[in-house]
Amino acid sequence: MHHNLIEHYTSQNDLDPEYVTDDWEINANAFMDAGLQIIFTGHYHANDVTSRTYNGKTLYDVETGSQVNPPMPYRIMTLKQKELEVDTRHITSINMALPEGLDLVTYSNLFFAAHLDGAFSYLLTQPPFDLSEADAAAAAPQFRNAYMAHFVGDEKISTAEQSLDDAIATLSPMAGMALATLWTDLNPKDNKLHITLK
């Protein structure tokens, strides 16, 4: 399925409502009642796995990123009996010259970061964040870092990054909450995972 069936970070449906299906909790529960245990999704382009448990049943939403943005992941799934191994790999090179002689990983990260900085500089001036243009431009790299970490999966915030995020929270509690939720990696693991199906 294209859209996420389950939230991949807390309050995703509030912060980015067009990426999770409408009535996702009701729909996920109905799918579990029908026997579904795993669903493969995309749309958000993050390499992330999340799960929902209801009435003793668990449903895994395995979202795989896209090759149009870093980290250019793809997944190898191995199913043996009722054991599913999820292994994430990345495209790291292509047979073509890139600007300034950059390698693919460096080029794609720089390209994506520049576009995210511009997008977040604008987004953070809008409700519910309402930052000034100067504060939004200063905060944009922190949102870019959190967003790119979410796209990689298994995200962990550093102490230095947390200090910068805390400073943004003093400017806008909503922005601080959004950063915190992007950095919170919901269970299970994202890149290498073993799922036992029932």
LINQUINOR-V277049 format. One record per helix or strand. SS is the DSSP state (2 for helix, 1 for strand). FROM is the first residue (numbers start at 0). TO is the last residue. Records with the same first field share a line. If there is no record, write none. Layout:
SS->FROM-TO / FROM-TO
This chain:
1->3-3 / 19-19 / 37-40 / 47-53 / 56-62 / 72-79 / 82-89 / 191-195
2->11-14 / 23-32 / 98-100 / 103-122 / 132-151 / 158-170 / 172-182
